[in-house]
Amino acid sequence: MDGAELAKIQKVRIIRNDQREGLMRSRVRGSDAATAPVLTFLDSHCESNQHWLEPMLERVAEDKTRVVCPIIDVISMDTFQYIGASADLRGGFDWNLVFRWEYLSSDEKRKRQKDPTQIIKTPMIAGGLFMIDKSYFDELGKYDMAMDIWGGENLEISFRTWQCGGSLEIVPCSRVGHVFRKQHPYTFPGGSGNVFARNTRRAAEVWMDDYKKYYYSAVPLAKSVNFGKQGYKCLDTLGHRVEGTVGLYTCHGTGGNQEWSMTKDKLIKHSELCLTLPEPRPGTSLVLAPCQNSDLQKWVRTEGERLVMAEGLNLCVDSLQEKGVGLVVEGCDKAVLTQRWSFIANKS
Ligand SMILES: [Mn+2]
């Protein structure tokens, strides 16, 4: 396995997802596991040039709100030949919100001729290669975790950065080669067009305010792409009663089997029944039982309120085996995506 080979390299640690998560959730997982103060994201099909790291590190060390990229040189997909790219480009987009390179103005080019080491301010990053201060990445809220596979996330992180007071720049003294491919060597569940449109629509809805109308007029089909909470699943009794397990079902927002409340006594209640842990052991399925205020019915939210932990036990609600045995508890680990929960306030 490639991963096993890579793991032999000093300082390399391989983290493998249990299921396909896509670029955004995978990078966030890597980021959460990282211990260094600065994160560098590189696509797998990159080859860094000499002294590529230092010029970017300097910019971030001076000001942690800078999100910086190298100049992305081209590695030929056919011959692996390394071809230097122009330094007179920056990132941009059309109203269809597809990333594109754009030429610097002649004014900016003149300035760069005097000093070719000058950084290039850019409104957008290509997304595959960049460096960001880890605490700043956390502060910004990382990526949109509900985006799938790939696409649109570079636009989203760019909007996020400069609308939250940061800046984006290309550091011309840093060069990294990247294999630009003609097509994706993998499939997109739901079709690449739909995934891209959904991700992009999420970015537009969050960051563009009134300007999103230009996107919708450039891409009218985007209006019919499902971009919201319907992708999420909610805690559901699945119609089970006392001693029955609980599982997940597409969120419908109309209460019923998905109506739960967390009480001051730390109970998670559905009507008169409580979410109950029959035994304090990992792998145990949760069941519905009459509320008795027992210790195995008490839950606390932890790790930024994302985990739901059995009080006093290092056991958290986990949905990984939901399809087989319903929700279970497992050893708490905030990096495990199937242990992450959000509480959505009831509309009524
Ligand atoms: Mn790439």
Residues whose N, C-alpha, C, O or C-beta is under 5 A from the ligand:
A	BS01	MN	D43 G128 V179
